[in-house]
Amino acid sequence: LPLLRCSDDYYPNLPNSHSNHIIDCAFNSLLLSCVSTCDWDMFTTTNREDPATRLHALTRAVSGGPVYFSDPVHSTSPDYPMLLSASGGGVCLGPLLPVRESLFRKNPVLTLFNHNALNSVLLICNVDGYGWDREKLEYCKVEDDVKEVAEGTVTPSMVEGLTNNPASSSYVMHSTNDGTAFYLPSASSPLNVSAPHMSGDVLTVSPLLNGEIAIVGFTDYYNPGGNVISADGLGGGEYVINVE
């Protein structure tokens, strides 16, 4: 499919625009992913103190599209290129889309999903509190809509296409933020999540294979499962994990 950018410009010097950029990319991808590979646009890494910088990095890591930076020459933070992709350059297989519960904001935490070859991801983020002012013709902060911490629940079943595994399968959900792994006995088992304002987390959703092992991937990276291709069971609880 052709490459198509799914947002307005990324404005590094307009902090009130970052929320809208992420929301626009996510919801525009519902349509544009049917005819293109969605491009979430460039972003800058120089302002490491701004939580939005990391949130942009998280979204790009699981967007399923290209990842590129618009920093001045020689000023790109070395952390982000290393964290966005392992040595094989693996990325998610499809577009990053809103879960059904986020289409009409039933869930206070904006939640998006995508797939890797062997597992899936749920991206949660707290991006409320900004909008376009039609009179001032600029992005503005709406204080009444800001949630300092947004709380909600997620389940493995929020990932569309999880039917490759029986609904009764057990899952492990791994947090990129703190490395915590949670055992969920079924696809409908809820996990309570929270996100500070303009922050987020990538949750890797891994089925428990034969009730023995859940393959998350390279947990040092924002998308741990991006470079994991397959797993071959050898019996006796032993597996060969194939990576790029």
Disulfide bonds with the S-S distance in Angstrom:
none
